[in-house]
């Protein structure tokens, strides 16, 4: 399959990055990519779905990734995976021998190994310029579940209509489940047994970069995990802090120890992001060096500075995100910057995942969460039309239409966009500019 055919297949089958912001995968296909990397770093604490999926479907995923490499003309195909994932590595070693261009890029158990800029450096030694794209240094990075979705589209004619989600923490049976896209978070959590804490809070995504959600919101193509946490948990309390109070606390408490900068993963790669200088300038309203504010564009929002590094419990990441959003709203863009050389000290400033989990009070939740791909009966789904970076898909169904699982219900819009598909058999109950609701006949009869 050539690159053009593969691109059409990906766009029509709704394949996007299965985590993060959901960048349409077809747009990553580029003949300038001499290296492609499969990201199995499992960046966030408690998440397991990528290593589980790669272990179970090693042959299918490696075959497909090899084909993607052939389509773009990549000379090197790397699987970035942590050394600790021994069972997955064994499964990979059993199949990669027939592909001479495929190798494993073994990673330490540190955070944030899954940040693509960090991952690229670890397995290739290349530094992506600040604010730049991986393709500028001849690299494209793909998510494990994304590549598995390409396999399904190519070999099973199955578009993206379901999602693997790890349900962990305060539940009776932590597990990774496959649910139809549009299933409510609450219904997804129920698959892991009863909730084990009163007044649970649903934290969507990883504990470092996720957000507080609600039980009624739907699973999307980028929903990797749901952490069920008590209201009093450290992570929840930090997320609920007010920015205005964060700024005042920083003005009163920041001692300029520079720990936030010393442990910043992007700073260690030579990017000009210096959280401690930002904290001083922002709290003192000192604009004599505007680059300090402009350089917030280069923050990856990994959260280490505020969730791990700062002993005062301050919030550099949150405050920088506010300033970055303000700059963008006024039309500013990141400047062209050349990174500084990577220093030897970087190797000694990596944050071990074990220590991070202890700091976040998550160690007690670090339990097995086995993969269960059993069919999940769902009577109602709310499918968002914008589950990816770019233009929302355009609905091609109307209220009252009968649809089957896998049927396209919204076609790619002009520009960067992908198709959206029905995740269950049923009848279209509602169509809006933002979503499509589908109900099964049983669901409609029960009302």
N, C-alpha and C positions, 0 to 999 in steps of 0.2 A: 504494500500500500504506500503510495507516494504521499508527500507532505500535504498536498492540496486535498486529496481524498480523506486523509486522516483529520484535517482541519474541519472539513464539512461534517464528518461523522461526529466529532467532538461537539461542535456547535449545535447540531440538530438533536443530539442526545442529552443536551443540558449538562455537559461535564465541566465542572469548575473545581478550583482548589477546595478539597473537602476539609476545610479548616481555615482559620484566619479570615481574610476578607472575601474569599471566594473569587479569585481572579479567573476569568474564563480560560480554560486550559488551551484551547486552540490558538489563542494569541501568544502562547509561549513557544509555539513551534517556529523555529527560526534557523535558517541555514548557517547562521553565524555561530550556532551553538556547537562548539567542538567537544564540549563535555556536558553530559546530563547527569543529574544527581537525584537519586530517590531518597527522600527524607524520611528515615525511620528513627529519628532521634528522640521521638516522644518527648517533646520539649518540656511540658508542664508536669508537676508532681501528680501522682495518682492515675494518670492517663495510661491506658494499655492497648487501646484498640488497634494501633498501627502495627505493633509487634505481633499481636494476636492474629491479625489478618494476614500479615506477611508469612508467619509461620504456617498457617493453614493452607494458604494458596501460593506458596513460594514458586512453584513451577509456572502457574498462570501469570503471576505478576512479573517474574523475571522475563518470561517469553515476551510479554507485552512491552515491557520497558526496552528490551532489545529491539523490538520492531520500531518503537518510537525513535530510538537512537539511529536506526537505519534510515528512517524517514527524513531526519534532519541532517544526516551525514556526520553524526558525532563519532569522534575517534575514541572517546573514553566514556564508559558508562559506570558510574560509581553508586554503590548502595551505602549511604551514610547510616550507620547503626551503632548503638552503644555496645561496648564490650560485654556489659552485664546481661544482654539479651541472648544468653547462650543457646536456648532452644531454637530461637529464630535463626541464629547464625548457623547452627547445625543443619537446619532445613535449607538454608541458602547454599551452603557448601555442597549439598547433595545435588544441586541443579545448575550451578553457575559454570561448572567445568567446561561445558560445550560452547561457551561464549567467551572467546579470548579477550574481548574488549571490556568485559564486566569484571569489576573487582569490588571488594568490600572496603569501605573507609571506616575504620573502627574509631569510636569516640569514647571519651571519658564520661562517667556518670556525673555531669555537671549541668548547671543551668546558666544560660539558655542555649543548649547545644542545637536546638531545632530552629533557632533564628537563622534564616537562610544566609545572611551575611557571615555569621559565625561559622555555620556549617561549611560554606564554601572555603573559608580560610582553613578550617581544620582538615579537610580532605584534599584540597588542591594547593594550598599555600597562596592563593590569589586573594587580594583585597579589593572588594567592591568599593568604588569611590563613594564618599559621603553623598547621599541623595541619589545615587546612581542605581541602575538596574543590573542584575547579574549578567544579562546578555552582553553588556558592554565589555565584560572580560571573558566572553565566550562560553558562558555557563547558563543552563536552565535547570531549575529545581522543581521537582514534582512530588506531590504527596502520595503516600502508599495507597490510601483508599481511592484517590483520584485515578491512579494507574489501574487499580482493580476495576473501577467503573469503565475505563477504556476497554479492558478485557471483556467485560459483560456486553458492552455495546457492539464490539467486533464479533464476538463468538456466540452470544445468546440473543442478540438484537434487543437488549434490555436497556432502556434509557435510565437516567438517574431518577428514581422514584422512591427510594428508601435511603435510610442513613443509619450507620452504626453510631451508637451513643453509649458511653460508659456512664453508668449510674452508680455513684459511690458515696462513701461517708456514712451518714446516719440513715442507713437502710438495712433491712434484715439480711438481704442476700445481694451484695454488690455484684454487678455483672455488666457485660457489654451486650447490648441488644440491638437488633435490626428492626427499625420501625418505619412505617410509611411516612414520607415527608408530609408535614402538616399535622401530624399527631400532636396533641397537647403535651406540654412538659409534665403535667400532673399524671396523665395517663401513662407516659413513658416511665415515670418514677414507680408507678404501681407494679410494673413488671419485675422490679427488684424486691418485691415483698413489702411489708409494712414499713412506714417511717418510724424511726426509733427516737425521735425527739419531739417535744411539743412545739407548736408554732414554727414549723420548719421554714427555712429560707432556701429557695432554689437558686443556686449560683451556677450560671450557665458558662461553660468553657472551663479552662484551667484556672486554678486558684490565683495565679499571678496576673493574668491578662483578661480574665473573664469579667462577668458583670452580674449584678443581682437581677434575676428575672421573676416571672410570675408563672403560676401553674397553668394559666390559660394560654400562654403564648405558644406558638407552634414550633416544632422542630423544623429546621431548614437544612439546606445542603452543607452548611458550615457548622452545625451543632455537633461538637465532638463529645461533650461531657455535661453531666448535671451533677453538681455536688450538693447534697442535701445537708445543710448545716444548721445548728442552733442559732437563734438570734444573737446570743452572747458571744459567738465565736469571734476570734481576733480578726479574721478576714472580713467578716460582715461589718464589724464595728469600724474598721478602716475604710471600707467602701462607702459607709454612710456619713463620713465626716464631711462637713461643709467646706467648700473652697475658701470662703471668706475667713473662716476660723483657721484653716490651714495656713493662710498667709500671715495672719497675726501671730500664730504660734511660731512660725519660722522667723519672724522679725524678733521675737523675744528669746528664742532658744538656739538658733543655728550658731554653732561655735566655729564654723569654717574648718572642721577637722579634715575635710576633703575625702572622707571615706566613700561617699556616694560616687565621686569621680574616679577614685582609685579602683573601684570594683565595677565600674561601668563597662559592659562588654564592647560597646561601640568605641568608647574612648580608648580602650586597650588595643583596638585595631587602627588607631590613628585618626579617628573621626573627631572633629572639633566640638564635641559636646562635653561641657564641664558643669555638671549640676550644681556643684558648690558655689561656683562663681555666679551662676544664674540666681541661686537663692539669695546671695548677698545683694545683687543688683536689683532683683525684683522687690525685696523687702525694704530696701533703702530708696527705691525709686530712682536709682542711679542709671541714667541713660548715656553716660559719657562714652561707654563702649557698646554701641548697638549690636555688634556682632554676637555678644553674649546672648541676646534675645533671638536674633536671627538663627543662631545655631541650634535652637530648640527643634528646628526642622529635622535635625539628624538624630533625634531621640527615637528609639525603636519602641518605647513604652513597655519594655520588658518588666519593669516594676522593681528590679533589684534595689534601686536606690532607696525607695520608701518602704518596701516590705522586708528588706534584709539588712541593708548597709547602715542606715541611719539609727544610731542608738538613742536619738531624741524622739523617734517616732514621727518625724516630719515627712512631708509628701512632695518631694521634688518632681516625680513623674506626673502627678496630678496637676501641679501648678504649671509645669512646662507644657502639658497638653492644652491647658487653657490659653496660654500665650501663643502656642502654635496655631490653634484654631482661630485666634484673633488675627494673626498675621495672614492666614489664608483668606479670611473673610474680607480682608482689605486688598486682596489680589497679589500679595507677595508670594514669591516662589523661592525655593532653596537656591542659594548661590553655587557657582561652580567652585569646588574646593578640592585641593590635592591632599590626600591623607598623609599624615606623618608616618615614618617607619614604625613597624611593630616592635615594641621593646621586649627584651628578654623577661622582664618582670611579669608579663602577661600570664605565663605558665603558672606563676605562684599566686595569681589573683583570681583564679577560677573558683566558683562557688559550688561545693559538693551538694548533690541533690539531697543526701541524707541530712546535712546540716540545715538546708533550706526548709525541708519538711518539719524538722524540729522547731525551727524558728516560727513557722506558720501554725504550729500546733496541729499538724496533720499526720504525724507518725502513727498514731493509733488507728488511722483510717487506711493505712498502707496494707491492705489485704488483697487477696486474689479476687479478681472480678472476671470470671470465665466468660468466654464468648459464646453466646447463644443466638443462633440465626433462625430460630423457629419462627414460623409465620405468626404474625400478631394480628388478630381480628380488630379492626378499627371501624367504627360506624360513621365517623365524621372527621374530616380533615380541613384545615385552613391553609391553603398553599399560597405563599407569598410570591408575587410576580417579580420582586427584586431580591434575589438571594445571591447576588454576585456583584462585583464591581462592574460598572457600566450602565447601560440603559436597561430599564425593566423590560421584561418580555411583554408582548402585546397579546391580550386574550383573544382567542378565536372561537370561544364557546359562549353560550348565553344561558340564562336561567331556564331550567327545565330540560336541558339537553341531558341525554344519557351518555355516560362515558365509561370506558374500561381502563383498568390499570395499564399504564404505559402509553396511553394515547396523549398526543400533544394537545395541551389546552391553551398554550400561549406560545406564539412563535417569536424567534429572535427579532428584536427591534433593529432599526438602523444603527450602525456603529457597533460598539463593543457590547455584545449581548448573546444570550443563549436561550434555547427553548426550555419550556417548563411543561411537565407531564403529570397526568393524573396518577395518584399513588394508590387509589382504590377504585373498584367498580362502584358506580353509583350515579346519582342525579345531581346536576349542578343546582345548588340552592341559591347561590349569590355570586355575582361577578362585579368587581369594582376595579378602580385603577390600581389598587394595591394588592388585591388578593382574589382567589377563587375558593369558594367553599363547596365541598362535595359531601353528600350524605348517601349511605347505602339505603336500600329499600327498607331494611329492618330499622335503621335509624330514623327514617321518616315516619314509619308506622308507629314507632314508640312515642311519638310526640302528641 
